[in-house]
């Protein structure tokens, strides 16, 4: 399952193909869980300039999803954040 946290342009899942959102409180409760992988998908310049990072998050290039998307197990919950 892929979830989004703080990504512009993503709303609540209601139509087929939309990505569900997770609140920061929900993420805090699940951080460290073995079934959750947090991915920082900010643009490179935003990531470099950003002061805050979620501990344990993996940085991935959002434009290269086709290269890294399949490397994560499908049974894990992927949380993507870009804010």
RAMOWO-V186129 format. One line per field, one symbol per residue. ss: DSSP state (A for helix, B for strand, O for the rest). burial: b if it has 24 or more other C-alpha atoms within 12 Angstrom, else e. A space follows every 50 residues. Layout:
BEGIN
ss->???
burial->???
END
This chain:
BEGIN
ss->OBBBBOOOOOOOOOOOOOOBBOOAAAAAAAOOOOOBBBBBOOOAAAAAAO OOOOOOOBBOOAAAAAAAAAAOOOOOBBBBBOO
burial->ebbbbbbeeeeeeeeeeebbbbeeeebeeeeeeeebbbbbbbeeeebeee eeebeebbbbeeeeeeeeeeeeeeeebbbbbbe
END
